[in-house]
Amino acid sequence: MKHAVKLTAILASLTLLTGCGAFNTSEQSAGYNAPITDAPATVPADSDSAEVADCCGDNLDCCSDSDSDCCEKKNETAAPEKAELNLGYLNSTAHLLAFVAAEEGYFAEEGLNVTLTQFSSAGELVNGLESGKLDLAFIGSVPTLTFQSQGHDVTIVGGAMTNGHGYVIKSEYAEEDELGVEILKGRNVASVKNSVQDAELQILLKNAGIEIGEGEDKVNIVYFDSQKDAYAALSNQTIDAASVYSPYASLAKSQGYKVVYYCAHEKALENQPCCRQVAATESVKANPNTFVALERAFLKAYHLTQEDHEKTIADVKKYIDIDEEFIDTEVYGGYSVSSPDPDKKGTLTLKDTIVALGYTEDYDIEPLYNTEIYETALNSILAENSDDIYKSLEEHFNEYE
């Protein structure tokens, strides 16, 4: 699927994307039936899998009460090809699916031994994937798309977070929160090049008719290598405002800064697919069952986040060591949602947007976007437990894949 979107049309519509509409509520959604076609055979043709193919064919439409055994087999997942895995993440509550899956034993339930390692930037994470040091990484959507367009052979296999970022400013320049980008005029703003935060700011400035550069009526963007560095730059007298992603917004407010905007509250930015699950394309093709097992663990983690806030916050704190009150605000305060849904439609719209902004050249994303992994994992989970939480994920996936 490709969307040829002109910049003027994007800015006129004031809508960055519509791919994650259901994720602004407590009821989320995703999934339909499509088995992974390139998964290697793990059993002989005369085994139970052949019986499943005979009675169910390529979909579950044949499934009735009399076919229940057949359909259970249809949704069984094969053993992972690789059990020892390394997962990279950033210093963000946004990546809580990995934290919960590890702490609650969901990786182990799926036959995986996953080591989690924190990195400082998207560039480091991509290098880790390409060098084979990482099997999966949670990376921002904008850098992922940019890296793909530059020829990096990495594939999106799932989601991590929607929204969860914005900008903060020193209190002497704003008396209250969420006054909008107009208060950034004449200010030096710390941001991160090739990031969702930077792309969003440029969209809002363009919509408001504010130019980028030095001057009283312009906004001067000063780029740093990581979000941590951009936030730390607020301690400098020359920097007036800075980009943030969770949990930096809560930290900033506790230190007296004011929020310029939350992206979740901006019409042009709502339901932004911020972070994606990314892996080396070759690894995805070689180890489909391993990635299905990972997605099953993330689905279980998502389910727990919807049912047990206290346990979720405790799990996150083991990896992001900030006050539990801040974690609660970032995770459950309405500023972001962490979901494993790939949200392909939303991400494709984002790709068209950053191409129009001049962030990168257009490219064919289809070979680098795998939704079958997630779909297969979700179908197998639904075969085991089709409660309202998992059903809502199925609905969302059906609508936005």
BAMARNU-517659 format. One line per 10 residues: number of its first residue (from 0); their letters; for each residue x, y, z of N, C-alpha, C. Coordinates in pm, whole numbers, plus 50000, padded with zeros to 5 digits. Atoms other than C-alpha are relative to their C-alpha. Example, Ala and Ser with C-alpha at 12.3 -4.5 7.8 and 13.67 -1.06 7.14 Angstrom:
BEGIN
0) AS) 50089/49881/50000/51230/49550/50780/50090/50120/50000  49918/49881/49994/51367/49894/50714/49923/50109/50073
END
This chain:
BEGIN
0) MKHAVKLTAI) 50083/49881/50000/50000/50000/50000/50087/50124/50000  49923/49878/50002/50132/50344/49914/49903/50117/49995  50085/49882/49999/49985/50687/49979/50081/50118/49950  49929/49884/50053/50107/50972/49761/49936/50124/50059  50060/49888/49929/50041/51263/49993/50087/50123/49983  49927/49876/50016/50144/51617/49916/50003/50073/50134  49986/49929/49874/50269/51834/50201/49885/50095/50023  50109/49904/49980/50002/52096/50140/49873/49932/50046  50121/50072/49960/49729/51838/50174/50009/49956/50144  49982/50046/49863/49875/51705/50496/49979/50115/50097
10) LASLTLLTGC) 50010/49887/49909/49907/52046/50654/49860/50058/50002  50136/49945/50005/49566/52159/50537/49904/49917/50081  50092/50088/49930/49399/51857/50689/50020/50004/50150  49966/49997/49858/49571/51911/51025/49985/49864/50065  50010/50134/49944/49569/51537/51069/50121/49920/49958  49881/50077/50035/49892/51343/51088/49964/49860/49959  50040/50136/50033/49722/51004/51086/49874/49964/50074  50121/50048/49935/49413/50810/51180/50012/49854/50035  49980/50143/49989/49567/50469/51226/49974/49940/50135  50012/50061/49868/49531/50424/51603/49884/50059/50077
20) GAFNTSEQSA) 50111/49933/49935/49194/50578/51679/49956/49937/50129  50050/50067/49880/49092/50316/51931/50097/50008/50115  49901/50001/49894/49413/50362/52126/49990/50121/50091  50020/49891/49906/49290/50682/52290/49903/49963/50110  50092/50046/49898/49047/50479/52497/50060/49881/50071  49950/50115/49927/49089/50197/52745/49975/49872/49925  50026/50118/50080/48956/49955/52485/50079/50010/49871  49914/50000/50117/49220/49879/52222/49961/49887/49907  50038/50104/50095/49205/49660/51913/50106/49959/49899  49911/50054/50106/49380/49445/51634/49976/49855/49958
30) GYNAPITDAP) 49981/50138/50047/49392/49103/51416/49904/49930/49906  50081/50094/50076/49260/48857/51149/50085/49883/49957  49933/50128/50024/49357/48522/51004/50088/50000/49876  49907/50012/50113/49669/48493/50787/50126/49934/50049  49883/50071/49951/49928/48226/50863/50128/50046/49932  49871/49965/50058/50296/48294/50807/50036/49896/49896  49981/50095/50110/50369/48140/50470/50143/49953/49986  49863/50041/50019/50746/48129/50493/50058/49929/50122  49952/50072/49884/50766/47944/50825/50046/49861/49959  49951/50131/50038/50977/47630/50794/49916/49890/50061
40) ATVPADSDSA) 50076/50113/49947/50807/47297/50835/50072/49941/50119  49939/50055/49880/50863/47155/51181/49950/49859/50028  50053/50134/49981/50664/46831/51147/49982/49936/49863  50018/50068/50129/50632/46567/50872/49860/50018/49945  50127/49974/50067/50351/46592/50618/49889/49909/50047  50105/50093/49960/50167/46292/50756/49961/50018/50147  50029/49977/49860/50142/46441/51106/49869/50077/50014  50125/49928/49971/49861/46638/51274/49987/50127/49916  50010/49876/50077/49951/46951/51074/49935/49975/49865  50064/50032/50127/49846/46776/50754/49850/49986/50018
50) EVADCCGDNL) 50143/50012/49972/49512/46693/50915/49936/50137/50013  50053/49865/49985/49468/47057/51006/49977/50063/49864  50015/49942/50133/49529/47165/50648/49881/49938/49928  50110/50066/50069/49278/46906/50524/49866/50050/50050  50132/49966/49948/48998/47009/50758/49974/50149/50004  50020/49856/49986/49059/47384/50783/50042/50078/49877  49953/49924/50116/49231/47482/50462/50088/50116/50045  49913/49886/49972/49398/47823/50463/49939/50102/50094  50060/49907/49906/49155/47994/50698/49913/49924/50099  50080/50063/49895/48926/47929/50991/49851/50006/49970
60) DCCSDSDSDC) 50142/49993/50032/48597/47976/50807/49931/49866/50017  50058/50133/49989/48546/47600/50818/49970/49964/50144  50007/50041/49861/48566/47600/51196/49858/50009/50055  50129/50008/49931/48249/47492/51370/50021/49919/50125  49987/50077/49877/48178/47313/51693/50059/49862/49972  49951/50134/50032/48245/46981/51521/50146/50002/49957  49862/49990/50046/48579/47112/51393/50091/50062/50105  49926/49925/49899/48700/47256/51725/50141/49946/50019  49866/50056/49984/48992/47012/51758/50090/50042/49885  49924/49959/50118/49101/47091/51405/50046/50144/50013
70) CEKKNETAAP) 49969/49859/49995/49087/47463/51465/50098/50033/50112  49899/49981/49897/49282/47439/51788/50138/49971/49944  49872/50034/50061/49559/47269/51593/50041/50109/49901  49971/49896/50098/49532/47537/51325/50070/50120/50066  49947/49883/49932/49617/47803/51584/50119/49969/50090  49880/50032/49924/49899/47615/51753/50122/50064/49934  49878/49940/50054/50237/47783/51715/50116/49904/50017  49884/50089/49996/50559/47599/51638/50105/50054/50097  49895/49961/49907/50859/47605/51869/50091/50104/49935  49909/49898/50057/51087/47909/51827/50130/49940/49949
80) EKAELNLGYL) 49875/50048/50058/51389/47851/51605/50120/50043/50086  49892/49944/49920/51602/48062/51840/49943/50042/50135  50056/49974/49867/51549/48085/52217/50075/50111/50074  49919/49899/49931/51836/48308/52338/49998/50129/49919  50021/49876/50075/51750/48665/52236/50048/50122/50078  49963/49871/49941/51872/49018/52297/49908/50108/49948  50097/49896/50035/51626/49307/52300/50053/50134/50047  49954/49867/49966/51725/49673/52292/49885/50097/50018  50105/49901/49973/51519/49958/52435/50066/50132/50042  49953/49870/49956/51552/50326/52527/49951/50029/50141
90) NSTAHLLAFV) 50037/49961/49863/51519/50499/52863/49861/50064/49998  50135/49948/50015/51143/50532/52827/49897/49901/50051  50113/50084/49957/50827/50402/52990/49924/49948/49879  50068/50042/50122/50706/50366/52630/50025/49854/49967  49959/50134/50038/50882/50032/52605/49962/49897/50106  50041/50082/49886/50697/49877/52897/49957/49859/49962  50040/50136/50038/50572/49576/52698/50114/49902/50024  49885/50087/49978/50923/49433/52714/50025/49980/50149  49976/50010/49857/50956/49510/53085/49900/49903/50065  50105/50085/49941/50625/49345/53174/50017/49855/49955
100) AAEEGYFAEE) 49983/50137/50051/50689/49043/52949/50114/49929/50072  49886/50060/49930/51024/48987/53123/49967/49971/50146  50024/50014/49857/50910/49044/53480/49888/49903/50033  50113/50091/49974/50587/48845/53452/50022/49860/49945  49967/50133/50048/50758/48548/53288/49936/49961/49869  50068/50033/50126/50577/48574/52955/50099/49954/49893  49899/50049/50094/50898/48536/52754/50030/49853/50028  49969/50138/49962/50977/48218/52947/49886/49906/49962  50115/50082/50038/50624/48088/52887/50002/49965/49852  49994/50022/50144/50691/48116/52515/50129/49931/49957
110) GLNVTLTQFS) 49877/50071/50033/51019/47927/52536/50117/50089/49966  49896/49904/50033/51239/48236/52518/50077/50044/50124  49916/49939/49897/51526/48366/52727/50050/50132/49943  49976/49870/50060/51537/48738/52653/50080/50089/50095  49919/49904/49925/51809/48976/52774/49968/50141/49953  50035/49862/50035/51705/49343/52784/50118/50092/50028  49888/49906/49986/51966/49615/52728/49956/50138/49957  50038/49861/50031/51915/49991/52738/50106/50066/49912  49913/49925/50090/52061/50207/52457/49963/50148/50008  50021/49855/49991/52085/50584/52413/49929/50060/49880
120) SAGELVNGLE) 50055/49939/50121/51965/50637/52056/49952/49895/49901  50049/50089/50104/51788/50489/51758/50114/49949/49913  49885/50041/50080/52116/50481/51566/50074/49883/50063  49934/50111/49930/52274/50259/51830/49918/49872/49988  50087/50118/50008/51975/50026/51819/50007/49934/49862  49990/50054/50136/51988/49988/51440/50135/49934/49977  49867/50061/50010/52362/49923/51457/50002/49865/50070  50007/50126/49927/52289/49654/51714/49930/49892/49921  50072/50097/50083/52040/49486/51483/50086/49954/49883  49924/50034/50120/52267/49500/51181/50128/49921/50032
130) SGKLDLAFIG) 49880/50073/49960/52568/49368/51373/49967/49863/50057  50040/50127/49943/52367/49077/51510/50003/49998/50152  49997/49995/49854/52408/49192/51871/49860/50008/50060  50139/49992/49956/52033/49256/51895/49911/49920/49906  50099/50072/50080/51744/49041/51776/49876/50084/49976  50116/49914/50011/51472/49301/51834/50031/50130/50071  49981/49870/49936/51469/49671/51917/49872/50081/49992  50111/49905/50000/51205/49924/52013/50058/50134/49955  49941/49881/50062/51281/50223/51787/49889/50094/49957  50095/49900/50045/51099/50547/51707/49962/49980/49855
140) SVPTLTFQSQ) 50048/50021/50136/50889/50539/51393/50077/50082/49897  49932/49914/50097/51057/50834/51222/50141/49951/49970  49868/50053/50034/51415/50706/51259/49993/49865/49930  50014/50129/50068/51299/50358/51158/49973/50019/49852  50034/49973/50139/51142/50491/50839/50117/50061/49924  49885/49936/50063/51445/50706/50766/50110/49899/49971  49897/50103/50020/51686/50418/50815/49962/49905/49887  50044/50087/50109/51477/50197/50587/50020/50068/49865  49988/49929/50128/51473/50463/50316/50145/50014/49957  49857/49987/50030/51854/50485/50339/50065/49866/49965
150) GHDVTIVGGA) 49948/50129/50041/51890/50116/50262/50030/49903/50112  49981/50093/49889/51911/49964/50609/49893/49892/49993  50092/50112/50021/51754/49619/50581/49940/49955/50131  50068/50029/49875/51535/49627/50890/49849/50002/49976  50143/50018/50022/51169/49526/50916/49921/50032/50126  50094/49973/49890/50884/49652/51134/49913/49876/50019  50080/50119/49972/50712/49357/51303/49889/50024/50101  50104/49974/49902/50496/49524/51566/50010/50141/50052  50002/49867/49942/50416/49832/51769/50056/50000/50141  49952/49986/49863/50537/49966/52103/49923/50109/50074
160) MTNGHGYVIK) 50071/49891/49933/50376/50302/52183/49935/50093/49898  50068/49894/50074/50131/50559/52048/50006/50127/50085  49986/49871/49931/50186/50928/52138/50109/49993/50108  49906/50004/49889/50380/51004/52460/50114/50100/49995  49890/49904/50007/50595/51302/52361/49947/50141/49976  50037/49860/50019/50595/51681/52324/50121/50087/50026  49892/49906/49968/50799/51982/52435/49971/50068/50133  50013/49925/49874/50865/52163/52763/50083/50127/49989  49933/49871/50006/50983/52517/52831/50023/50052/50141  49972/49943/49869/51136/52709/53119/49884/50086/50046
170) SEYAEEDELG) 50120/49937/49946/50874/52858/53350/49996/50152/49980  50003/49855/50022/50984/53219/53290/49939/50039/49866  50057/49971/50131/50848/53189/52937/49854/49953/49987  50138/50049/50006/50512/53027/53019/49944/49989/50143  50061/50002/49867/50279/53070/53315/49920/49874/50026  50079/50121/49985/50084/52751/53250/50036/49900/49890  49972/50106/50097/50096/52424/53058/49917/50015/49873  50070/50018/50127/49995/52365/52695/49950/50130/49938  50033/49874/50068/50001/52718/52558/50027/49993/49850  49980/50019/50143/50111/52585/52220/50132/50051/49949
180) VEILKGRNVA) 49868/49970/50057/50405/52635/51985/50026/50150/49984  49979/49855/50013/50349/53012/51966/50096/50053/50105  49912/49951/49894/50535/53051/52296/50147/49967/49974  49863/50032/50035/50845/52909/52129/50065/50106/49911  49945/49895/50085/50889/53219/51911/50116/50071/50070  49884/49932/49946/51231/53372/51962/50081/49917/50096  49933/50086/49904/51346/53074/52166/50092/49898/49932  49912/50109/50042/51626/52819/52132/49944/49870/50055  50068/50123/49961/51472/52474/52139/50088/49879/49972  49920/50122/50015/51668/52154/52198/49912/49886/49950
190) SVKNSVQDAE) 50075/50113/50055/51553/51860/51990/50098/49895/49947  49919/50110/50052/51678/51540/51829/49968/49983/49853  50020/50017/50145/51726/51521/51452/49960/49856/49972  50047/50133/50039/51556/51228/51282/49923/49934/50114  50082/50051/49891/51302/51186/51562/49854/50037/49978  50142/49968/50007/50926/51181/51597/49976/50139/50057  50020/49870/49936/50951/51482/51828/50031/50116/49907  49961/49893/50091/51131/51692/51568/49902/50012/49885  50095/49996/50111/50897/51595/51285/49869/50064/50044  50126/49943/49950/50594/51680/51497/50011/50151/50020
200) LQILLKNAGI) 49982/49857/49980/50734/52019/51595/49997/50074/49867  49999/49935/50131/50799/52104/51231/49859/50007/49940  50138/49999/50050/50441/52009/51142/49920/50111/50068  50076/49899/49926/50295/52230/51417/50046/50141/49966  49950/49867/50036/50521/52523/51331/49952/50039/49860  50048/49972/50136/50428/52495/50963/49852/50036/50001  50143/49971/49991/50058/52484/51050/49973/50138/50058  50019/49870/49933/50099/52794/51269/50064/50114/49922  49936/49896/50080/50294/52980/51000/50124/50057/50065  49879/49955/49930/50606/53003/51216/50123/49940/49933
210) EIGEGEDKVN) 49880/50046/50068/50944/52981/51045/50103/49946/50099  49890/50054/49920/51244/52788/51174/50125/50081/49971  49880/49920/50016/51554/52994/51235/50017/50096/50115  49975/49902/49894/51695/53276/51447/49920/50126/49975  50079/49878/50012/51482/53582/51517/49882/49997/50095  50108/49989/49902/51202/53706/51740/49874/49926/49958  50121/50065/50048/50929/53558/51522/50026/49858/49949  49966/50133/50046/51109/53232/51449/50035/49909/50118  49959/50097/49898/51196/52917/51641/50132/49938/49958  49867/50052/50031/51562/52818/51650/50015/49861/50062
220) IVYFDSQKDA) 49988/50138/49952/51597/52439/51674/50148/49962/50007  49863/50042/49977/51926/52315/51822/49999/49848/50019  50010/50146/50000/51989/51946/51758/50105/49933/50088  49913/50082/49916/52136/51689/51997/49988/49855/49956  49992/50138/50047/52226/51323/51953/49895/49909/50061  50096/50086/49933/51974/51180/52200/49901/50085/50079  50099/49930/49919/51664/51273/52397/50058/50036/50138  49936/49973/49872/51867/51249/52717/50085/50126/49993  49914/49882/50017/52114/51508/52585/49916/50126/49979  50086/49884/50025/51836/51736/52461/49937/50050/50129
230) YAALSNQTID) 50062/49961/49873/51666/51733/52799/50103/50062/50094  49895/49947/49914/51993/51788/52984/50041/50141/49960  49961/49868/50049/52053/52095/52767/49917/50112/50062  50082/49899/49934/51775/52273/52956/50075/50069/50114  49921/49940/49892/52032/52336/53229/50089/50112/49948  49919/49893/50060/52217/52565/52986/49917/50127/49986  50070/49873/50012/52126/52932/52979/49955/50028/49857  50031/49971/50141/52119/52931/52599/49883/49919/49946  50113/50083/50044/51846/52664/52573/49877/50034/50082  50122/49957/49933/51491/52770/52653/49895/49890/50011
240) AASVYSPYAS) 50103/50105/50003/51285/52462/52568/50064/49873/49943  49943/50126/50048/51336/52097/52481/49891/49900/49969  50090/50110/50030/51168/51796/52329/50001/49902/50116  50007/50103/49897/51053/51517/52560/49922/49881/49947  50090/50115/50010/50921/51164/52545/49990/49940/50139  50021/50054/49867/50793/50961/52835/50125/49928/50049  50069/49927/49892/50894/50990/53117/50050/50142/50020  49938/49870/49979/51076/51319/53059/49900/50113/50025  50099/49896/49977/50757/51526/53053/49965/50010/50149  50033/50000/49857/50667/51421/53408/50119/50049/50083
250) LAKSQGYKVV) 49881/49953/49930/51025/51475/53524/50012/50152/49987  49989/49856/50023/51024/51822/53368/49901/50079/50085  50100/49930/49921/50702/51924/53538/50038/50001/50148  49960/50007/49859/50838/51807/53875/50114/50096/50030  49888/49909/49984/51138/52033/53817/49964/50145/49967  50047/49864/50018/50926/52339/53747/49983/50047/49858  50020/49961/50139/50919/52341/53366/49851/49990/49964  50138/50005/50050/50594/52396/53176/49995/49921/49869  50019/50078/50123/50460/52172/52901/49952/50092/49889  50043/49921/50116/50441/52345/52562/49879/49933/49936
260) YYCAHEKALE) 50113/50079/50049/50218/52068/52426/50028/49852/50021  49995/50145/50009/50144/51699/52456/49948/49962/49862  50044/50033/50136/50118/51541/52112/49862/49935/50001  50131/50064/49992/49813/51342/52229/49887/50102/50001  50103/49896/49991/49629/51674/52274/49999/50092/49878  49996/49919/50122/49718/51819/51932/49926/49927/49889  50080/50064/50104/49465/51747/51658/50086/49949/49885  49915/50039/50113/49737/51732/51394/50091/49882/50032  49904/50104/49960/49935/51477/51594/49937/49883/50073  50061/50102/49917/49683/51263/51776/50016/49860/49938
270) NQPCCRQVAA) 49986/50140/50041/49727/50884/51761/50125/49974/49916  49872/50013/50069/50086/50910/51648/50068/49866/50031  49926/50124/49974/50258/50571/51603/50145/50032/50031  49868/49950/49960/50565/50672/51799/50111/49898/49981  49892/50099/50002/50774/50356/51846/49951/49870/49937  50033/50129/50063/50782/50030/51649/50097/49893/50048  49909/50114/49980/50929/49685/51704/50072/49975/49868  49920/50010/50122/51212/49646/51454/50102/49888/50014  49902/50110/50002/51434/49352/51357/50069/49997/49865  49931/50020/50128/51685/49263/51088/49912/49914/49910
280) TESVKANPNT) 50090/50069/50092/51488/49150/50782/50038/49854/49983  49952/50137/50017/51700/48839/50735/49961/49914/50120  50033/50074/49879/51637/48737/51096/49851/49968/50006  50146/50022/50001/51259/48778/51060/49965/49884/49907  50028/50106/50097/51259/48554/50753/50049/49864/50048  49940/50125/49957/51481/48292/50913/49937/49943/50127  50050/50043/49869/51308/48281/51252/49857/50046/50025  50138/49950/49983/50933/48346/51205/49935/49952/50129  50062/50053/49878/50831/48121/51495/50052/50070/50125  49942/49925/49888/51067/48305/51728/49929/50133/50017
290) FVALERAFLK) 50065/49870/49991/50906/48637/51643/49852/49987/50036  50137/50026/49955/50558/48490/51683/49998/49981/50151  49992/50020/49856/50662/48378/52031/50020/50133/50073  49982/49867/49941/50785/48731/52107/49870/50077/50003  50126/49926/50006/50455/48880/51993/49897/49945/50098  50091/50059/49903/50260/48634/52205/50033/50052/50141  49960/49948/49870/50460/48748/52507/49958/50146/50016  50040/49859/49993/50394/49115/52423/49848/50015/50012  50146/49998/49989/50023/49045/52379/49956/49970/50143  50032/50030/49860/50010/48888/52723/50037/50118/50090
300) AYHLTQEDHE) 49959/49883/49922/50201/49186/52862/49899/50113/49986  50101/49897/50021/49955/49427/52704/49874/49969/50080  50120/50041/49926/49668/49231/52858/50015/50034/50147  49979/49969/49858/49820/49268/53204/49997/50150/50026  50000/49854/49979/49874/49643/53159/49859/50056/50006  50138/49954/49999/49501/49678/53100/49924/49956/50124  50070/50055/49884/49404/49476/53405/50065/50035/50135  49931/49984/49873/49669/49542/53671/50098/50117/49993  49916/49881/50007/49803/49896/53691/50114/49994/50102  49899/50002/49895/49988/49842/54017/50118/49910/49963
310) KTIADVKKYI) 49893/50092/50038/50184/49542/53892/50078/50055/49880  49933/49940/50116/50259/49718/53562/50098/50107/50043  49914/49892/49953/50401/50021/53741/50123/49944/50071  49887/50063/49930/50617/49799/53963/50099/49938/49902  49913/50060/50101/50752/49614/53658/50081/50107/49926  49932/49892/50073/50835/49938/53475/50110/50063/50085  49904/49933/49911/51014/50085/53777/50133/49925/50008  49876/50077/49996/51270/49803/53765/50094/50037/49885  49920/49964/50118/51389/49937/53428/50012/50152/49983  49999/49854/50006/51300/50309/53447/49986/50050/50143
320) DIDEEFIDTE) 50000/49973/49856/51397/50418/53795/49962/50145/50031  50056/49871/49961/51174/50718/53859/49886/49975/50097  50109/50015/49905/50897/50783/54109/49882/49927/49936  50114/50075/50052/50602/50549/54071/49887/50094/49956  50102/49903/50039/50377/50856/54052/50021/50047/49856  49969/49958/50136/50556/50965/53734/49967/49889/49900  50030/50113/50087/50525/50617/53583/49850/49990/49978  50146/50006/50009/50154/50615/53660/49947/50107/49905  50044/49889/50086/50111/50953/53492/50032/49971/49853  49958/50023/50137/50307/50855/53182/49926/49883/49935
330) VYGGYSVSSP) 50062/50120/50056/50144/50514/53140/49849/50010/49995  50146/50001/49988/49788/50580/53252/49938/50139/50004  50052/49863/49992/49753/50959/53238/49934/50050/49873  50065/49959/50124/49612/50966/52885/50093/50061/49898  49904/49940/50092/49932/51084/52717/50058/49901/49901  49944/50102/50088/50032/50755/52558/49932/49867/50025  50048/50137/49987/49932/50393/52501/50107/49907/49945  49903/50099/50046/50173/50100/52476/49926/49877/49951  50070/50112/50061/50033/49841/52235/50091/49932/49899  49917/50070/50098/50198/49569/52023/49946/50006/49858
340) DPDKKGTLTL) 50059/49996/50134/49967/49638/51726/50092/50071/49901  49909/49938/50098/50173/49714/51411/49951/50133/49945  50060/49876/50051/49932/49994/51305/50063/50044/49867  49936/49976/50128/50045/49976/50946/49945/50126/49931  50058/49883/50066/49801/50238/50814/50056/50129/50057  49949/49879/49938/49913/50497/51065/50146/50025/49967  49858/49985/50028/50280/50431/51000/50024/50038/49854  49986/49962/50141/50236/50454/50622/49967/50147/49980  50034/49858/50009/50068/50791/50665/50114/50085/50055  49886/49929/49944/50356/50902/50885/50116/50002/49900
350) KDTIVALGYT) 49893/50004/50101/50601/50790/50614/49977/50107/49893  50030/49900/50101/50425/51005/50358/50021/50141/50053  49984/49869/49939/50432/51297/50600/50146/50041/50007  49859/49961/49986/50806/51287/50665/50068/50010/49864  49949/49982/50136/50874/51242/50294/49964/50140/49951  50044/49867/50041/50670/51557/50230/50076/50110/50074  49923/49903/49924/50864/51737/50504/50146/50006/49955  49862/50004/50046/51188/51646/50329/50093/49924/50091  49917/50079/49911/51307/51416/50604/50075/49890/49927  49940/50112/50071/51377/51137/50360/49938/49985/49863
360) EDYDIEPLYN) 50055/50031/50132/51321/51009/50007/49894/49891/50013  50103/50103/49999/51019/50795/49929/50063/49866/49962  49949/50134/50028/51070/50419/49907/49888/49900/50016  50099/50107/49989/50881/50090/49890/50014/49933/50137  49993/50051/49864/50806/49997/50250/49945/49858/50012  50070/50129/49988/50605/49682/50175/50090/49883/50037  49914/50113/49962/50899/49436/50188/50056/50012/50142  49940/49974/49869/51000/49590/50521/49894/50021/50109  50107/49988/49899/50665/49575/50703/49928/49866/50008  50056/50134/49983/50560/49234/50834/49890/50002/50106
370) TEIYETALNS) 50112/50007/49906/50214/49215/50991/49955/49857/50026  50041/50139/49984/50179/48838/50954/50047/49941/50134  49947/50047/49872/50396/48778/51262/49898/50029/50111  50094/49957/49897/50162/48976/51486/49865/49932/49982  50129/50060/50031/49853/48841/51314/49994/49854/50045  49994/50140/49961/49958/48480/51369/50001/49986/50152  49993/50005/49854/50044/48546/51733/49864/50033/50061  50130/49960/49946/49712/48721/51795/49896/49891/49979  50095/50108/50025/49512/48443/51631/50019/49884/50097  49974/50111/49908/49683/48184/51848/49958/50035/50142
380) ILAENSDDIY) 50044/49956/49868/49616/48389/52161/49848/49998/50010  50146/49999/50001/49251/48435/52065/49942/49860/50008  50045/50139/49993/49218/48059/52024/50004/49948/50144  49987/50040/49860/49320/48029/52389/49914/50082/50094  50071/49908/49911/49147/48332/52539/49946/50116/49919  50061/49895/50083/48905/48551/52347/49921/50098/50085  50070/49903/49916/48818/48801/52621/49993/50135/49930  50025/49870/50063/48725/49163/52553/50129/50073/49964  49874/49930/50027/49083/49291/52570/50062/49949/49871  49944/50057/50122/49211/49052/52305/49909/50023/49880
390) KSLEEHFNEY) 50092/49975/50111/48897/49095/52095/50013/50143/49949  49985/49861/50043/48946/49471/52091/50128/50018/49918  49879/49997/50082/49299/49417/51962/49974/49943/49861  50035/50060/50129/49158/49195/51689/49923/50100/49914  50078/49901/50074/48908/49464/51588/50089/50110/49945  49913/49892/50045/49177/49728/51570/50091/49955/49887  49911/50051/50105/49412/49514/51364/49923/49985/49868  50080/50016/50120/49133/49429/51119/49976/50133/49930  50033/49870/50059/49060/49798/51068/50123/50075/49951  49885/49915/50028/49412/49941/51058/50122/49928/49945
400) E) 49889/50070/50064/49634/49667/50911/50014/50047/49857
END
